Amino acid sequence: MAPAILPPVSGSKVPRPVFLSAQRISGVVDREVMAEDAAELRKAGTVLTADRLTYWPVDDEVEAVGKVRIEQGEDVISGSQGRLKIEDQVGFFDQASYFVKRQSAPAVAAQGSKKPDLPWAEQDESTTGFAAPRVLGIKPGQTRLKSPTKPANELTEARGEAERIDLEGENQYRLTSATYTTCKPGNDDWYLSFSRLKLDYDNEVGSGDDATVHFLGVPILHSPWASFSLNNERKSGFLIPRYGSSSDNGLELAVPYYWNIAPNMDATFESRILSKRGFQLGSGFRYLDTVYGGTYRGETFGEYLPHDRKTNTDRWGVVLNHSQTQANGFSGTINYSKVSDNDYYTDLSSQITSTSKTQLLQQGVLSYGGGGWWNATANLQSFQTLQPDPKNPVAKPYRLLPQITINARQPDLFSSDSAFFGQYTAFVHPDADKVEGQRIVLQPEVSLPYVTPGWYVVPRIGVNFTQYSLSYPTSANVLPTSISRTLPIVSVDSGMTFERSSNWFGRDYTQTLEPRLFYLSIPYQNQNNIPVFDTALADFNFAQIFADNQFSGWDRINNANQLTAAVASRLVDSSSGSEIMRAMVGEVFYFTDNRVVLPGAQARTTDRKWDKSDLLAAFSGQLLPRLYADAAVQFDINDQRLQRYSLGTRYLPGPGKVLNAGYRYNVDAATPIKEFDISGQWPINARWQAVGRYNYSLINSTPVEIIGGLEYNAGCWALRTIVHRIQTTQADSTTQFFVQLDLTGLSSVGTNPLTVLQRRIPGYTVGQAATDPALAE
């Protein structure tokens, strides 16, 4: 082989040498050089090989004939013949195939713009019903935008064939009679075909005419024009239609259009046909921006069904969520949801898990946190209460019109920690037969913490003052309109930590023993004449036994002369610092009767001078390298019986493999529970995997929730078929069917089941074929 080095041409913009090698090289160096038999030309990162190369140095142009192959970085084009201006990257190749590999660059807003991209990874698809699109669309008028859901510098690969490929500058390709796919070489399970195709890797957009999607050799979708993303980013255009089926609505078909308005806002419009109900319209809008040194973000969503054929009514739903922060310490949120009727979510929700919604929040909050040691919040709150099951009416909560809260804490003030809580609330009820009123709560307190590395003692004293101004229905008996309550609160919290080193199975661990004592004293005061606005009995758990009040809310404050005793033990891996196991046990010892109760409840009394609470015990940890377990028990010491308990295990040998099993038991008469729950995700073979969940109520002798499905992962596409049934009321259930074809690097067709699977099957992971950013939401 005769190598040659051709000097740079005089007057070229960037003089770069040309390396030419072949079995035979002939010609005039400055005019025309011909290389034959195993010819290779290298210049500025471009490597061109062919049976014959003819190079014109003055024009920096080369002609290649026979077994042509050009490599630019990791991009490869092969063809029968071609011609190329090397520095300008302008030329053509006939009967060509191509392979392109690119790294996605970080998102950048338009020049001069300081608006950040929307954090779509933080958005919940179940909230908006929409996801960023990537596929077939009408010609968009918007600039191509980077997708925040795709990690920066992630590799994207594409390949295909064409009768002719024209290079129109760096990163610009125009193809005739072309195909495009992201499947690995040798696998053409799916591809796009075009009469004309343009690949613009500067803006990362592909667009072409006469577009057809082929799957397993069968054309499944055609469009006279198509535009798609080359790196999965957001883009205006029609999305592939979504379809599905449910027992209440029949067959469903939704056609969404996505509008990528700007780097900081987008919108989606959707037409949805339900065979049993009619035609529904939906729209959503999301935004994010900066203002006065802070940020604001939000979303709106609306649906309208003009005439439901099953109910003969117009039906609609709206959602508005907005949050804003300012550099001066102010922040605010607005959350507003409203639907046309009680059964809206049960009948029309596209997310089956939304069918259990009964309280729709309508709230506005303004907060100030710039005071350093103090903060304040003003809250307006109401609910739309849905009554989907007439046999089980849902209680309507009071409206807060308004609620103003002030919190202050000053640590290390004269060797003490001082705190203050103040709150004013005006309670208004939607029903006229309920008592209404205003409540003021003031609670200052001071503590003297003494903390060392091995132990601590924190004595604390506070006073709770509560004032009510009440109004009653006209039919009510004569009751006091003004009520006040003053209660001192004294507590002492203390604990110790012991450690010892141990070695199990050849590994070093640190085991801890952490006893804790908490004493609480509050005198008794009769509170039966105080109405209950927002108070309920708190759940009995480890956090609650160390709390001042067994009630949530301020309408009841328990009397107390009690001691909480608990001990925890942890096993920590000495090398990694990770916690391997944790066990806890705790109990409250009462030295006086608990006489403060909610209306209708009975005070706990005993002939003994002291009594005990139920015993709490909990365990969580890693039993084996891939087996995890957790358990929690509440045992009634006085009656010697289990009050409630839960047991759970998880086997997690690797990605895509998880088995869960659990059992819940509660003898509470108000909410008895006896349920077992099994779920999992497991591969059947290299490509098939099964997913499922079965949650069964032994009390009602009926399944609470059933999920079953299969997923086939072929590497560059995946097919998921899922059935999801959930019990919405004691008498009714809803079943939803999901069928989704996911074409890797293009888009997905059908109804997305991944939100359901990720939320309802603990440990579920998406297969490698599911690369749509929307699927990870």
Secondary structure, DSSP 8 states (H G I E B T S, - for coil): -EEEEE---TT-SS---EEEEESEEEEETTTEEEEEEEEEEEETTEEEEEEEEEEETTTTEEEEEEEEEEEETTEEEEEEEEEEETTTTEEEEEEEEEEEEEE-------TT-------GGG--HHHHS-----S--S---S-----TTS-TT-EEEEEEEEEEEEEESTTEEEEEEEEEB-S-TT--SEEEEEEEEEEETTTTEEEEEEEEEEETTEEEEEEEEEEEESSS----EE---EEEEETTTEEEEEEEEEEEEETTEEEEEEEEEETTTEEEEEEEEEEEEEETTEEEEEEEEEEEEEEETTTTEEEEEEEEEEEEE-TTSEEEEEEEEEESSTTHHHHH-SSGGGGG--EEEEEEEEEE-TTSSEEEEEEEEEEEE--S-TTS------EEEEEEEEEEEEEEETTEEEEEEEEEEEEE-SSTTS-EEEEEEEEEEEE--EE-SSEEEEEEEEEEEEEEEEE--TTS----SEEEEEEEEEEEEEEE-EEEEEEETTEEEEEEEEEEEEEEEE-----TTS--SS-EE---STTGGGSS-SEESSS----EEEEEEEEEEEEEETTT--EEEEEEEEEEEESS-B----TT---B--SSS-EE--EEEEEEEEEETTEEEEEEEEEETTTTEEEEEEEEEEEEEETTEEEEEEEEEE--SSS-EEEEEEEEEEESSSSEEEEEEEEEETTTTEEEEEEEEEEEE-SSEEEEEEEEEEE-SSS-EEEEEEEEEEETTTEEEE---HHHHHHHSTT----TT---GGGG-
